[in-house]
Amino acid sequence: MTFALWSSSPEVEEAVRRYEELNPGINIEILYKPNEEYRQHIQLLAASGMLPDVIVVDRKWLPQFVELGIVRPIDDLVAADPYLDLESDVTEIVSGTYQGKFYGIPIWGGVCLMWYNVPMFAENALPRSVDLVKANNWTWDTFLEVGRKLTADFNGDGQMDRFAIPQVSASWAPAWAPFVWQAGGDMIGEDGYTILVDSPETIAGLQFCVDLMWEYRIAPLPWEKEKVKFYSGTSAMEFGWVATIPGRTMNFEMDIVMYPAGPAGYYHLAGGCPVAISSTTEYVQEAYDFAKWYAMESGLLTTVASMEVIRNEYLDYLGEWVASPEQVVLAMSHPIKMEPNVHPKGSSLNSIWSKELNRAFHQEISVEQAVENIVAMIRPILEEE
C-alpha cells in the first residue's frame, strides 16, 4: 500500500516500519509531499488513476475531496469493527465527518484554548482562570472583568502597554468564531447551505468581538496588534492550539484554560486531519486497519486521536509544559466545531467574510452592514450547482 501525508519525520517512518513488522505481508510506501504541494499532488494522482491507498486529508479539504470522489466513507468498516466505538473512543470525529458520513480518524488534532501568563494573574490578585472554571464562573462577564484588570498603561501616556489578549483578527478563526458559537450563532448551517450569518445570535457574537477592541479596550485596535505579543509579555492571554504547546518555552509560567462561556455556553474550535482511504484502493480492509492503527495505536503523541491516550499518556505529556492539561478533556466534553470555512466552497466563502468582518473590526462599517454584505455575496455561491 501507499500512505500519503505532508508531515513526515523519522518517528513516522519508524512507526510505519513497526506496523509492517507486526503485520507480515503488508508493505507500505510512504508518499511525502510538502504541505504547499500536497493538495494539488493528490488531485493530480486522482486524475491519473494513481491514488494512494491511505491519505491524510486536511479537514478543510475533506468536503472537496469527497465531492471529487477521492476518498470513500468508512462507516461500513467502522460498523463491522468490534473494537472501535467512534463516540467513546475517537477524538474530534467531527473532523472526519462530512454530510453525515465518516471518512477517517482525525490525527494532528487538538482543541484551541486560551493560554495565560500565570504571574500576571498573581500580580493583579486575580484568581487563576482554571479556578474560575472550577467555580462555574468563567463567563464573558468575568473574562471582561479579568481583562480590564490585566490591561494597563504603565507610564500614563494614554497608550496601553499591556492588553488582556493580543488580537481579534478576522483572518484567524480562533479569535472570533468561538465567540459567535458561544452567542448561539454560526455562519452557515449544518446542511452547508442555510445562511445564518445575519441571525441575531451571530451578530451578537461578532459585536462582542468588536467591543473587545473598541468599547472594552482589552484587545488592541487593529493597527496596534503588531506590537502586542503573548510571548513578550505585552498581552496576558492568547488564543492558541493545544497541539503547538509541547516543546514551546516561555520565560514565564504559562497555563491553559477553556474559552469563557457565552450566552449559549462553552463552545470551542477543534479539529484534526482525517486518515482517509482512497476510493480506488484494492486493499480496503488492509487500508482501514492501517489507518486505524496509525491514528489510534502507533504511540505517536502528535496524533492524539484516541480518547484513552488523551486521558492518560497525552495529559502526562502535556503536563510537562502546563499545570492544567485536564482543560483539554474538559473543553472537548463541551460542543466543538471546526473552522466555519470547512465547506466545499470554503475558500470563496472565507475570502468574502474575512474581508467584510475585517472592515467591521476596523469600524469602517457596522457589524449589521458587514453581515448584510456577506449574505448578498455568499448566497449566489451557495446556490451554484
C-alpha atoms as a printed R data frame, in Angstrom:
    type eleno elety resid chain resno       x      y       z
1   ATOM     1    CA   MET     A     1   0.000  0.000   0.000
2   ATOM     2    CA   THR     A     2   0.953  3.650  -0.286
3   ATOM     3    CA   PHE     A     3   0.458  6.119   2.562
4   ATOM     4    CA   ALA     A     4   0.341  9.830   1.713
5   ATOM     5    CA   LEU     A     5   0.931 12.658   4.162
6   ATOM     6    CA   TRP     A     6   2.576 16.087   4.204
7   ATOM     7    CA   SER     A     7   4.345 15.950   7.560
8   ATOM     8    CA   SER     A     8   6.887 13.188   7.731
9   ATOM     9    CA   SER     A     9   9.659 12.503  10.243
10  ATOM    10    CA   PRO     A    10  11.929  9.672  11.431
11  ATOM    11    CA   GLU     A    11   9.246  8.851  14.020
12  ATOM    12    CA   VAL     A    12   6.633  8.421  11.271
13  ATOM    13    CA   GLU     A    13   8.985  6.167   9.312
14  ATOM    14    CA   GLU     A    14   9.708  4.140  12.424
15  ATOM    15    CA   ALA     A    15   6.014  3.723  13.199
16  ATOM    16    CA   VAL     A    16   5.207  2.528   9.676
17  ATOM    17    CA   ARG     A    17   8.042  0.004   9.727
18  ATOM    18    CA   ARG     A    18   6.855 -1.212  13.113
19  ATOM    19    CA   TYR     A    19   3.403 -1.822  11.627
20  ATOM    20    CA   GLU     A    20   4.965 -3.872   8.840
21  ATOM    21    CA   GLU     A    21   6.782 -5.983  11.429
22  ATOM    22    CA   LEU     A    22   3.538 -6.537  13.319
23  ATOM    23    CA   ASN     A    23   1.729 -7.466  10.102
24  ATOM    24    CA   PRO     A    24   3.867 -9.728   7.890
25  ATOM    25    CA   GLY     A    25   2.895 -9.455   4.252
26  ATOM    26    CA   ILE     A    26   1.990 -5.783   4.500
27  ATOM    27    CA   ASN     A    27   4.377 -3.394   2.753
28  ATOM    28    CA   ILE     A    28   3.790  0.352   2.940
29  ATOM    29    CA   GLU     A    29   5.411  3.028   0.821
30  ATOM    30    CA   ILE     A    30   5.325  6.499   2.362
31  ATOM    31    CA   LEU     A    31   4.434  9.175  -0.158
32  ATOM    32    CA   TYR     A    32   5.502 12.534   1.250
33  ATOM    33    CA   LYS     A    33   4.957 15.921  -0.315
34  ATOM    34    CA   PRO     A    34   5.430 19.294   1.422
35  ATOM    35    CA   ASN     A    35   2.224 20.937   2.571
36  ATOM    36    CA   GLU     A    36   2.228 23.585  -0.150
37  ATOM    37    CA   GLU     A    37   2.357 20.897  -2.880
38  ATOM    38    CA   TYR     A    38   0.347 18.146  -1.241
39  ATOM    39    CA   ARG     A    39  -3.235 19.008  -2.116
40  ATOM    40    CA   GLN     A    40  -2.550 19.596  -5.800
41  ATOM    41    CA   HIS     A    41  -0.406 16.447  -5.976
42  ATOM    42    CA   ILE     A    42  -3.209 14.278  -4.582
43  ATOM    43    CA   GLN     A    43  -5.621 15.759  -7.113
44  ATOM    44    CA   LEU     A    44  -3.172 15.046  -9.943
45  ATOM    45    CA   LEU     A    45  -2.805 11.452  -8.761
46  ATOM    46    CA   ALA     A    46  -6.591 11.147  -8.681
47  ATOM    47    CA   ALA     A    47  -6.840 12.425 -12.258
48  ATOM    48    CA   SER     A    48  -4.245  9.876 -13.385
49  ATOM    49    CA   GLY     A    49  -5.851  6.973 -11.536
50  ATOM    50    CA   MET     A    50  -2.902  6.528  -9.173
51  ATOM    51    CA   LEU     A    51  -4.348  7.488  -5.804
52  ATOM    52    CA   PRO     A    52  -2.509  6.341  -2.665
53  ATOM    53    CA   ASP     A    53  -4.361  3.762  -0.596
54  ATOM    54    CA   VAL     A    54  -4.327  5.773   2.632
55  ATOM    55    CA   ILE     A    55  -4.414  9.581   2.546
56  ATOM    56    CA   VAL     A    56  -4.087 12.076   5.369
57  ATOM    57    CA   VAL     A    57  -6.521 14.873   4.492
58  ATOM    58    CA   ASP     A    58  -6.572 18.412   5.851
59  ATOM    59    CA   ARG     A    59 -10.060 18.888   7.341
60  ATOM    60    CA   LYS     A    60 -10.538 21.997   5.198
61  ATOM    61    CA   TRP     A    61 -10.082 19.862   2.088
62  ATOM    62    CA   LEU     A    62 -12.248 16.917   3.123
63  ATOM    63    CA   PRO     A    63 -15.507 18.267   1.635
64  ATOM    64    CA   GLN     A    64 -13.804 18.915  -1.688
65  ATOM    65    CA   PHE     A    65 -12.023 15.544  -1.693
66  ATOM    66    CA   VAL     A    66 -15.367 13.858  -1.041
67  ATOM    67    CA   GLU     A    67 -17.070 15.807  -3.827
68  ATOM    68    CA   LEU     A    68 -14.227 14.859  -6.195
69  ATOM    69    CA   GLY     A    69 -14.571 11.182  -5.287
70  ATOM    70    CA   ILE     A    70 -11.015 10.936  -3.927
71  ATOM    71    CA   VAL     A    71 -11.882  9.316  -0.592
72  ATOM    72    CA   ARG     A    72 -14.564  6.831   0.442
73  ATOM    73    CA   PRO     A    73 -16.734  6.732   3.579
74  ATOM    74    CA   ILE     A    74 -15.712  4.105   6.120
75  ATOM    75    CA   ASP     A    75 -18.976  3.809   8.064
76  ATOM    76    CA   ASP     A    76 -19.340  0.199   6.895
77  ATOM    77    CA   LEU     A    77 -15.855 -0.684   8.124
78  ATOM    78    CA   VAL     A    78 -16.392  1.030  11.467
79  ATOM    79    CA   ALA     A    79 -19.743 -0.725  11.910
80  ATOM    80    CA   ALA     A    80 -18.053 -4.089  11.341
81  ATOM    81    CA   ASP     A    81 -15.209 -3.288  13.748
82  ATOM    82    CA   PRO     A    82 -15.992 -4.743  17.202
83  ATOM    83    CA   TYR     A    83 -13.048 -2.886  18.736
84  ATOM    84    CA   LEU     A    84 -13.918  0.692  17.786
85  ATOM    85    CA   ASP     A    85 -16.707  2.939  19.044
86  ATOM    86    CA   LEU     A    86 -16.444  6.331  17.384
87  ATOM    87    CA   GLU     A    87 -18.359  8.253  20.021
88  ATOM    88    CA   SER     A    88 -16.402  6.988  23.013
89  ATOM    89    CA   ASP     A    89 -13.006  6.097  21.520
90  ATOM    90    CA   VAL     A    90 -12.152  8.785  18.959
91  ATOM    91    CA   THR     A    91 -11.457 12.483  19.490
92  ATOM    92    CA   GLU     A    92 -12.882 15.138  17.181
93  ATOM    93    CA   ILE     A    93 -14.890 12.800  14.962
94  ATOM    94    CA   VAL     A    94 -16.464 15.944  13.526
95  ATOM    95    CA   SER     A    95 -13.202 16.493  11.607
96  ATOM    96    CA   GLY     A    96 -13.634 13.184   9.805
97  ATOM    97    CA   THR     A    97 -17.330 13.646   9.095
98  ATOM    98    CA   TYR     A    98 -18.973 15.215   6.072
99  ATOM    99    CA   GLN     A    99 -22.724 15.292   5.387
100 ATOM   100    CA   GLY     A   100 -23.372 12.591   7.941
101 ATOM   101    CA   LYS     A   101 -20.764 10.130   6.684
102 ATOM   102    CA   PHE     A   102 -17.438  9.311   8.335
103 ATOM   103    CA   TYR     A   103 -14.276  9.353   6.229
104 ATOM   104    CA   GLY     A   104 -11.333  8.930   8.582
105 ATOM   105    CA   ILE     A   105  -9.985  9.062  12.115
106 ATOM   106    CA   PRO     A   106  -8.526 12.560  12.662
107 ATOM   107    CA   ILE     A   107  -4.899 12.986  13.709
108 ATOM   108    CA   TRP     A   108  -2.754 16.059  14.438
109 ATOM   109    CA   GLY     A   109  -5.767 17.414  16.225
110 ATOM   110    CA   GLY     A   110  -6.358 19.406  19.322
111 ATOM   111    CA   VAL     A   111  -8.649 21.982  20.717
112 ATOM   112    CA   CYS     A   112  -7.982 25.710  20.640
113 ATOM   113    CA   LEU     A   113  -7.759 27.030  24.194
114 ATOM   114    CA   MET     A   114  -6.757 30.232  25.955
115 ATOM   115    CA   TRP     A   115  -3.200 30.423  27.192
116 ATOM   116    CA   TYR     A   116  -2.452 32.766  30.078
117 ATOM   117    CA   ASN     A   117   0.505 34.248  31.919
118 ATOM   118    CA   VAL     A   118   0.227 32.887  35.464
119 ATOM   119    CA   PRO     A   119   2.444 35.528  37.190
120 ATOM   120    CA   MET     A   120   0.384 38.377  35.697
121 ATOM   121    CA   PHE     A   121  -2.764 36.957  37.275
122 ATOM   122    CA   ALA     A   122  -0.984 36.629  40.629
123 ATOM   123    CA   GLU     A   123   0.464 40.148  40.459
124 ATOM   124    CA   ASN     A   124  -3.037 41.544  39.972
125 ATOM   125    CA   ALA     A   125  -4.529 39.414  42.777
126 ATOM   126    CA   LEU     A   126  -6.705 37.604  40.248
127 ATOM   127    CA   PRO     A   127  -7.814 34.001  40.614
128 ATOM   128    CA   ARG     A   128  -6.361 31.658  38.031
129 ATOM   129    CA   SER     A   129  -8.733 31.155  35.138
130 ATOM   130    CA   VAL     A   130  -8.892 27.421  35.821
131 ATOM   131    CA   ASP     A   131 -10.178 28.199  39.314
132 ATOM   132    CA   LEU     A   132 -12.950 30.304  37.773
133 ATOM   133    CA   VAL     A   133 -13.841 27.312  35.580
134 ATOM   134    CA   LYS     A   134 -13.991 25.080  38.653
135 ATOM   135    CA   ALA     A   135 -16.265 27.629  40.340
136 ATOM   136    CA   ASN     A   136 -18.512 27.661  37.245
137 ATOM   137    CA   ASN     A   137 -17.738 31.370  36.931
138 ATOM   138    CA   TRP     A   138 -15.639 31.639  33.774
139 ATOM   139    CA   THR     A   139 -18.059 33.614  31.607
140 ATOM   140    CA   TRP     A   140 -17.963 36.546  29.217
141 ATOM   141    CA   ASP     A   141 -18.610 38.842  32.178
142 ATOM   142    CA   THR     A   142 -15.746 37.537  34.307
143 ATOM   143    CA   PHE     A   143 -13.499 37.405  31.238
144 ATOM   144    CA   LEU     A   144 -14.140 41.138  30.751
145 ATOM   145    CA   GLU     A   145 -13.642 41.845  34.444
146 ATOM   146    CA   VAL     A   146 -10.321 39.995  34.468
147 ATOM   147    CA   GLY     A   147  -9.342 41.524  31.135
148 ATOM   148    CA   ARG     A   148  -9.825 45.084  32.347
149 ATOM   149    CA   LYS     A   149  -7.585 44.466  35.358
150 ATOM   150    CA   LEU     A   150  -4.865 42.930  33.188
151 ATOM   151    CA   THR     A   151  -4.888 45.717  30.605
152 ATOM   152    CA   ALA     A   152  -2.587 48.530  31.723
153 ATOM   153    CA   ASP     A   153  -0.994 51.853  30.807
154 ATOM   154    CA   PHE     A   154   2.132 51.733  32.949
155 ATOM   155    CA   ASN     A   155   3.637 55.137  32.134
156 ATOM   156    CA   GLY     A   156   0.450 57.176  31.971
157 ATOM   157    CA   ASP     A   157   0.911 58.323  28.373
158 ATOM   158    CA   GLY     A   158  -2.586 57.235  27.381
159 ATOM   159    CA   GLN     A   159  -1.304 54.275  25.378
160 ATOM   160    CA   MET     A   160  -1.860 50.766  26.667
161 ATOM   161    CA   ASP     A   161   1.401 48.940  27.379
162 ATOM   162    CA   ARG     A   162  -0.293 45.603  28.041
163 ATOM   163    CA   PHE     A   163  -3.565 44.133  26.832
164 ATOM   164    CA   ALA     A   164  -5.546 41.157  28.067
165 ATOM   165    CA   ILE     A   165  -5.466 39.483  24.632
166 ATOM   166    CA   PRO     A   166  -3.222 40.239  21.658
167 ATOM   167    CA   GLN     A   167  -5.588 40.309  18.692
168 ATOM   168    CA   VAL     A   168  -9.083 39.890  17.307
169 ATOM   169    CA   SER     A   169  -8.373 39.126  13.678
170 ATOM   170    CA   ALA     A   170 -10.952 38.343  11.013
171 ATOM   171    CA   SER     A   171  -8.389 36.215   9.209
172 ATOM   172    CA   TRP     A   172  -7.845 33.859  12.173
173 ATOM   173    CA   ALA     A   173 -10.925 31.864  13.189
174 ATOM   174    CA   PRO     A   174  -9.809 31.125  16.803
175 ATOM   175    CA   ALA     A   175 -10.017 34.852  17.546
176 ATOM   176    CA   TRP     A   176 -13.705 35.240  16.619
177 ATOM   177    CA   ALA     A   177 -15.552 32.047  15.637
178 ATOM   178    CA   PRO     A   178 -15.848 30.581  19.184
179 ATOM   179    CA   PHE     A   179 -17.468 33.813  20.378
180 ATOM   180    CA   VAL     A   180 -20.059 33.531  17.602
181 ATOM   181    CA   TRP     A   181 -20.881 29.958  18.642
182 ATOM   182    CA   GLN     A   182 -20.939 30.930  22.336
183 ATOM   183    CA   ALA     A   183 -23.572 33.523  21.438
184 ATOM   184    CA   GLY     A   184 -25.636 30.794  19.766
185 ATOM   185    CA   GLY     A   185 -24.811 31.810  16.193
186 ATOM   186    CA   ASP     A   186 -22.936 30.450  13.197
187 ATOM   187    CA   MET     A   187 -22.032 31.463   9.661
188 ATOM   188    CA   ILE     A   188 -23.706 28.593   7.765
189 ATOM   189    CA   GLY     A   189 -25.999 25.813   8.973
190 ATOM   190    CA   GLU     A   190 -25.066 22.160   9.389
191 ATOM   191    CA   ASP     A   191 -26.524 21.394   5.944
192 ATOM   192    CA   GLY     A   192 -23.898 23.614   4.325
193 ATOM   193    CA   TYR     A   193 -26.469 25.844   2.613
194 ATOM   194    CA   THR     A   194 -28.582 27.622   5.212
195 ATOM   195    CA   ILE     A   195 -27.249 31.134   5.805
196 ATOM   196    CA   LEU     A   196 -27.006 32.053   9.489
197 ATOM   197    CA   VAL     A   197 -24.609 34.987   9.204
198 ATOM   198    CA   ASP     A   198 -27.393 37.515   9.687
199 ATOM   199    CA   SER     A   199 -29.029 35.814  12.668
200 ATOM   200    CA   PRO     A   200 -29.312 37.932  15.836
201 ATOM   201    CA   GLU     A   201 -27.066 35.459  17.668
202 ATOM   202    CA   THR     A   202 -24.278 35.674  15.072
203 ATOM   203    CA   ILE     A   203 -24.476 39.454  15.069
204 ATOM   204    CA   ALA     A   204 -24.257 39.471  18.887
205 ATOM   205    CA   GLY     A   205 -21.142 37.270  18.847
206 ATOM   206    CA   LEU     A   206 -19.435 39.406  16.211
207 ATOM   207    CA   GLN     A   207 -20.368 42.601  18.060
208 ATOM   208    CA   PHE     A   208 -18.767 41.186  21.203
209 ATOM   209    CA   CYS     A   209 -15.536 40.716  19.243
210 ATOM   210    CA   VAL     A   210 -15.668 44.306  18.025
211 ATOM   211    CA   ASP     A   211 -16.375 45.548  21.545
212 ATOM   212    CA   LEU     A   212 -13.333 43.727  22.935
213 ATOM   213    CA   MET     A   213 -11.256 46.224  20.964
214 ATOM   214    CA   TRP     A   214 -13.312 49.390  20.755
215 ATOM   215    CA   GLU     A   215 -15.510 49.503  23.852
216 ATOM   216    CA   TYR     A   216 -13.870 47.351  26.500
217 ATOM   217    CA   ARG     A   217 -10.315 48.074  25.222
218 ATOM   218    CA   ILE     A   218  -8.926 44.756  26.469
219 ATOM   219    CA   ALA     A   219  -7.663 43.914  22.969
220 ATOM   220    CA   PRO     A   220  -5.529 46.157  20.760
221 ATOM   221    CA   LEU     A   221  -7.088 48.113  17.949
222 ATOM   222    CA   PRO     A   222  -6.253 46.654  14.515
223 ATOM   223    CA   TRP     A   223  -3.265 48.957  13.976
224 ATOM   224    CA   GLU     A   224  -1.906 48.290  17.487
225 ATOM   225    CA   LYS     A   225  -1.875 44.499  17.363
226 ATOM   226    CA   GLU     A   226   1.528 44.043  15.697
227 ATOM   227    CA   LYS     A   227   3.359 45.192  18.823
228 ATOM   228    CA   VAL     A   228   1.241 43.103  21.198
229 ATOM   229    CA   LYS     A   229   2.566 39.562  21.681
230 ATOM   230    CA   PHE     A   230   1.865 36.970  24.334
231 ATOM   231    CA   TYR     A   231   5.409 35.639  24.458
232 ATOM   232    CA   SER     A   232   6.862 39.135  25.009
233 ATOM   233    CA   GLY     A   233   4.579 39.888  27.954
234 ATOM   234    CA   THR     A   234   2.584 42.605  26.219
235 ATOM   235    CA   SER     A   235  -0.565 40.506  26.483
236 ATOM   236    CA   ALA     A   236  -1.697 38.414  29.422
237 ATOM   237    CA   MET     A   237  -3.696 35.845  27.453
238 ATOM   238    CA   GLU     A   238  -3.649 34.312  23.997
239 ATOM   239    CA   PHE     A   239  -5.780 32.051  21.814
240 ATOM   240    CA   GLY     A   240  -3.726 29.023  20.785
241 ATOM   241    CA   TRP     A   241  -3.873 25.442  19.551
242 ATOM   242    CA   VAL     A   242  -3.002 22.961  22.268
243 ATOM   243    CA   ALA     A   243  -1.030 20.941  19.707
244 ATOM   244    CA   THR     A   244   1.532 23.746  19.450
245 ATOM   245    CA   ILE     A   245   2.370 23.757  23.165
246 ATOM   246    CA   PRO     A   246   4.722 20.740  23.519
247 ATOM   247    CA   GLY     A   247   8.306 21.902  23.096
248 ATOM   248    CA   ARG     A   248   7.421 25.576  23.413
249 ATOM   249    CA   THR     A   249   9.381 27.541  26.004
250 ATOM   250    CA   MET     A   250   8.408 30.840  27.634
251 ATOM   251    CA   ASN     A   251  10.316 32.984  30.113
252 ATOM   252    CA   PHE     A   252   7.287 32.833  32.439
253 ATOM   253    CA   GLU     A   253   4.883 30.200  33.731
254 ATOM   254    CA   MET     A   254   2.076 29.570  31.270
255 ATOM   255    CA   ASP     A   255  -1.138 27.648  31.790
256 ATOM   256    CA   ILE     A   256  -4.205 26.869  29.671
257 ATOM   257    CA   VAL     A   257  -7.924 27.308  30.213
258 ATOM   258    CA   MET     A   258 -11.141 26.899  28.274
259 ATOM   259    CA   TYR     A   259 -12.650 29.845  26.425
260 ATOM   260    CA   PRO     A   260 -15.184 31.636  28.663
261 ATOM   261    CA   ALA     A   261 -18.821 30.574  28.370
262 ATOM   262    CA   GLY     A   262 -21.163 32.854  26.461
263 ATOM   263    CA   PRO     A   263 -24.972 33.018  26.429
264 ATOM   264    CA   ALA     A   264 -25.093 29.605  24.705
265 ATOM   265    CA   GLY     A   265 -22.438 28.075  26.971
266 ATOM   266    CA   TYR     A   266 -18.971 26.723  26.213
267 ATOM   267    CA   TYR     A   267 -18.021 26.197  22.568
268 ATOM   268    CA   HIS     A   268 -14.545 25.505  21.222
269 ATOM   269    CA   LEU     A   269 -12.770 25.314  17.929
270 ATOM   270    CA   ALA     A   270 -11.133 21.945  17.383
271 ATOM   271    CA   GLY     A   271 -10.129 19.752  14.537
272 ATOM   272    CA   GLY     A   272  -7.747 17.169  13.254
273 ATOM   273    CA   CYS     A   273  -6.838 15.764   9.865
274 ATOM   274    CA   PRO     A   274  -8.623 12.505   8.978
275 ATOM   275    CA   VAL     A   275  -6.614  9.475   7.897
276 ATOM   276    CA   ALA     A   276  -8.825  8.517   4.977
277 ATOM   277    CA   ILE     A   277  -8.992  5.648   2.494
278 ATOM   278    CA   SER     A   278  -8.934  6.321  -1.215
279 ATOM   279    CA   SER     A   279 -11.961  5.486  -3.285
280 ATOM   280    CA   THR     A   280  -9.845  3.339  -5.619
281 ATOM   281    CA   THR     A   281  -7.807  1.201  -3.215
282 ATOM   282    CA   GLU     A   282  -7.763 -2.532  -3.876
283 ATOM   283    CA   TYR     A   283  -6.992 -3.157  -0.208
284 ATOM   284    CA   VAL     A   284  -9.994 -1.695   1.586
285 ATOM   285    CA   GLN     A   285  -9.776 -3.715   4.802
286 ATOM   286    CA   GLU     A   286  -5.989 -3.551   4.965
287 ATOM   287    CA   ALA     A   287  -6.058  0.196   4.361
288 ATOM   288    CA   TYR     A   288  -8.649  0.658   7.113
289 ATOM   289    CA   ASP     A   289  -6.683 -1.483   9.555
290 ATOM   290    CA   PHE     A   290  -3.524  0.523   8.966
291 ATOM   291    CA   ALA     A   291  -5.312  3.907   9.086
292 ATOM   292    CA   LYS     A   292  -6.926  2.980  12.391
293 ATOM   293    CA   TRP     A   293  -3.663  1.678  13.869
294 ATOM   294    CA   TYR     A   294  -1.692  4.730  12.775
295 ATOM   295    CA   ALA     A   295  -4.236  7.124  14.250
296 ATOM   296    CA   MET     A   296  -5.046  5.211  17.431
297 ATOM   297    CA   GLU     A   297  -2.253  2.821  18.363
298 ATOM   298    CA   SER     A   298   1.032  3.991  16.835
299 ATOM   299    CA   GLY     A   299   2.160  5.678  20.043
300 ATOM   300    CA   LEU     A   300   2.856  8.949  18.232
301 ATOM   301    CA   LEU     A   301   1.613 11.531  20.730
302 ATOM   302    CA   THR     A   302   1.366 14.121  17.992
303 ATOM   303    CA   THR     A   303  -1.586 12.188  16.524
304 ATOM   304    CA   VAL     A   304  -3.783 12.294  19.669
305 ATOM   305    CA   ALA     A   305  -6.757 10.533  18.068
306 ATOM   306    CA   SER     A   306  -7.537  8.130  20.905
307 ATOM   307    CA   MET     A   307  -9.573  9.338  23.886
308 ATOM   308    CA   GLU     A   308  -7.775  6.778  26.037
309 ATOM   309    CA   VAL     A   309  -4.410  8.195  25.024
310 ATOM   310    CA   ILE     A   310  -5.683 11.754  25.559
311 ATOM   311    CA   ARG     A   311  -6.820 10.982  29.096
312 ATOM   312    CA   ASN     A   312  -3.621  9.191  30.076
313 ATOM   313    CA   GLU     A   313  -0.313  9.427  28.230
314 ATOM   314    CA   TYR     A   314  -1.118 12.684  26.451
315 ATOM   315    CA   LEU     A   315  -2.168 14.584  29.574
316 ATOM   316    CA   ASP     A   316   1.004 13.425  31.313
317 ATOM   317    CA   TYR     A   317   2.991 14.539  28.276
318 ATOM   318    CA   LEU     A   318   1.269 17.944  28.095
319 ATOM   319    CA   GLY     A   319   1.702 18.331  31.847
320 ATOM   320    CA   GLU     A   320   5.418 18.844  31.264
321 ATOM   321    CA   TRP     A   321   4.551 22.323  29.912
322 ATOM   322    CA   VAL     A   322   1.331 23.405  31.649
323 ATOM   323    CA   ALA     A   323  -0.210 22.857  35.076
324 ATOM   324    CA   SER     A   324  -3.778 22.224  33.890
325 ATOM   325    CA   PRO     A   325  -3.687 19.761  30.984
326 ATOM   326    CA   GLU     A   326  -7.110 18.449  32.040
327 ATOM   327    CA   GLN     A   327  -8.604 21.574  30.428
328 ATOM   328    CA   VAL     A   328  -8.168 19.782  27.087
329 ATOM   329    CA   VAL     A   329 -10.535 16.963  28.038
330 ATOM   330    CA   LEU     A   330 -12.902 19.377  29.757
331 ATOM   331    CA   ALA     A   331 -13.128 21.593  26.668
332 ATOM   332    CA   MET     A   332 -13.769 18.578  24.461
333 ATOM   333    CA   SER     A   333 -16.601 17.470  26.728
334 ATOM   334    CA   HIS     A   334 -18.483 20.559  25.527
335 ATOM   335    CA   PRO     A   335 -19.590 21.244  21.933
336 ATOM   336    CA   ILE     A   336 -16.791 21.697  19.417
337 ATOM   337    CA   LYS     A   337 -16.856 22.909  15.849
338 ATOM   338    CA   MET     A   338 -14.371 23.247  13.025
339 ATOM   339    CA   GLU     A   339 -13.492 26.488  11.278
340 ATOM   340    CA   PRO     A   340 -16.540 27.972   9.501
341 ATOM   341    CA   ASN     A   341 -14.758 27.671   6.149
342 ATOM   342    CA   VAL     A   342 -14.670 23.853   6.252
343 ATOM   343    CA   HIS     A   343 -17.008 23.645   3.275
344 ATOM   344    CA   PRO     A   344 -16.728 22.535  -0.377
345 ATOM   345    CA   LYS     A   345 -16.670 26.225  -1.315
346 ATOM   346    CA   GLY     A   346 -14.814 27.263   1.818
347 ATOM   347    CA   SER     A   347 -12.088 29.236   0.099
348 ATOM   348    CA   SER     A   348 -14.545 31.521  -1.695
349 ATOM   349    CA   LEU     A   349 -16.738 31.925   1.375
350 ATOM   350    CA   ASN     A   350 -13.811 32.656   3.667
351 ATOM   351    CA   SER     A   351 -12.383 35.322   1.380
352 ATOM   352    CA   ILE     A   352 -15.725 37.135   1.468
353 ATOM   353    CA   TRP     A   353 -16.456 37.088   5.168
354 ATOM   354    CA   SER     A   354 -12.848 37.706   6.164
355 ATOM   355    CA   LYS     A   355 -12.836 40.907   4.120
356 ATOM   356    CA   GLU     A   356 -16.178 42.157   5.420
357 ATOM   357    CA   LEU     A   357 -15.512 41.210   9.035
358 ATOM   358    CA   ASN     A   358 -12.159 42.943   8.808
359 ATOM   359    CA   ARG     A   359 -13.976 46.105   7.775
360 ATOM   360    CA   ALA     A   360 -16.280 45.764  10.780
361 ATOM   361    CA   PHE     A   361 -13.357 45.077  13.111
362 ATOM   362    CA   HIS     A   362 -11.738 48.283  11.818
363 ATOM   363    CA   GLN     A   363 -15.091 50.046  12.394
364 ATOM   364    CA   GLU     A   364 -15.243 51.080   8.757
365 ATOM   365    CA   ILE     A   365 -18.761 49.601   8.701
366 ATOM   366    CA   SER     A   366 -21.122 48.274  11.351
367 ATOM   367    CA   VAL     A   367 -21.455 44.581  12.106
368 ATOM   368    CA   GLU     A   368 -25.001 44.727  10.711
369 ATOM   369    CA   GLN     A   369 -23.732 46.174   7.424
370 ATOM   370    CA   ALA     A   370 -20.954 43.584   7.274
371 ATOM   371    CA   VAL     A   371 -23.331 40.653   7.622
372 ATOM   372    CA   GLU     A   372 -25.719 42.192   5.094
373 ATOM   373    CA   ASN     A   373 -22.846 42.418   2.609
374 ATOM   374    CA   ILE     A   374 -21.741 38.865   3.387
375 ATOM   375    CA   VAL     A   375 -25.214 37.438   2.827
376 ATOM   376    CA   ALA     A   376 -25.563 39.216  -0.519
377 ATOM   377    CA   MET     A   377 -22.219 37.840  -1.732
378 ATOM   378    CA   ILE     A   378 -22.315 34.270  -0.411
379 ATOM   379    CA   ARG     A   379 -25.918 33.500  -1.391
380 ATOM   380    CA   PRO     A   380 -25.125 33.047  -5.124
381 ATOM   381    CA   ILE     A   381 -22.083 30.935  -4.259
382 ATOM   382    CA   LEU     A   382 -24.154 28.588  -2.105
383 ATOM   383    CA   GLU     A   383 -26.879 28.406  -4.766
384 ATOM   384    CA   GLU     A   384 -24.450 27.399  -7.529
385 ATOM   385    CA   GLU     A   385 -24.823 23.817  -8.729
